Amino acid sequence: MNEQVSANIAYLKAQKDTVSIATPANALDSIYQNTSGKIRVVTVSVTFYCDGTNTAICYVYVDSFTPPTTQRAYFGLASAGARNSYKTVSFIVPVNYYYKVAKTIAGSSLATVGPWTEWDLH
C-alpha cells in the first residue's frame, strides 16, 4: 500500500472519532443555534395524535438569522379518523445557523416530541 493511501486511511479513521452525538432535551417551538463549529445533522421524532377532524403538523425552519423563517421540511398527520402516528425527520444545520421544529395543531390534536438526536460532523 503506498504512503498516500495509508495516510488517507489514518486520516479517515481519526475523523470518524470526531463525530459527537448528543441527545438533548430539546422542545418543539424553541429556537436553537448550531455553535459547535461543525455541520450538525438533527433527527427529531414526534408522536402525533389526531382527533379525527383536525391535523397535527410540524415544520422545520433553518436560517442564518433568528428567528428562522425559511421552511425546510414538514411532517405530520392529517385528519382521517382519530389515531396516533409516529414520524421522524432529519435535517442539516450549517455552522452558526438557527433552527426550530414548530408544531401547528388544531382542535384536540397533539404533537409530542420524542427522541431528538444531534450529530456534529467534522
N, C-alpha and C positions, 0 to 999 in steps of 0.2 A: 504494500500500500504506500503511495507516495506521501510526502510530507504535507501537501495541501489537503489531501483527503483526511489524513489523521488530525490535522489542525481543525478542520471543519467539524469532524465528529466530536472532538473535545469541546469546541465552542457550542454546538447544539446541545450536548449533554449539560453544560453549565447553564444554558438559557432555560432549559426545562425546569431547573431548580429555582429560577427566579419568579415563577408564576405563584402569586399568592391568592388564596381562596378565602373569602370571608362569607359568613352567613349572618349579616347584621339584622338587627331588629327594626328594619325599615317599615314604614307605613305608607299606605296609599294616600294620595293627595299631599304629600310632603315633597319639598324640593331638596335635592342633593346635588353636590358638586364633586366631580372627579378631580381631586387634588393629589392623586397618587404619583403623578409624573409618568404614568403608563396608560396605555389604552385599556379600557375597562369593558368587559363583557358582563352584562347583567341578565340574570334569568329570574323571572318572577312567576310564581304560581298563585292563582286566585280561585277560590271557591265561589261560584255564583249560585244564587237561588232566585228563580223567577216565580212570581206568584200566580202566573197563568195568564195575566193580561198586560203585564208591563215588561220592561227589559232591564238588564244589568250589563253595563259595558265599561271596560277600562281602556283608557287612551294613554299611549306612551309619547311623552314630549322630550325632545333633546335639543338644546341650543347653546350657543356660546354666551348667552346673556340670561339674566334671571328677571322675571320668571320665564322659563322655557315655554314657547308658544307654538313651535313647529311640531305638528303631529307626525310621528314616525311610524306608528302602528296602532292597531286597536284589536281588541278581542273581547268576547263576552257571550251573552246568552239572550236570545230573543224570546218573546212570549209565545209559547206554544203549549200551554198546559203547565201547571206547577211542577217544577223539578229542580234538581241540583245538577251542576256541571262543574267539572274541574278543568281549567285551562292554564296553559303556560305560554309565556312569550319570552324571547331572548332578544337583546339589542346591544349595540356597541355605543360606548360613550367616549368621545375623544378627550384628551387631557384638558383639564380646566373647564370642560363643558358642564352645564347643569342638566339635570334630568328629573323627571317626575312621572309616576304612574297614577293617573287620576281616574276616579270612578264616577260614573254617571248612572244613577239608579232611579227608578220610578216606582211609585206605589210602595208595596211592602217587599219589593225585591231587595236582594242583598249582594254585596261583593266583599269577601273577606280575604285578606292576604294570607297566603300560605308560605311555603319556603321561598326565600329571597336570597339568591346566591350571587356573589360578585367575584369575578376573576380579573386580576390586574396582570396584564401581559407585558412582557419586555419588548 
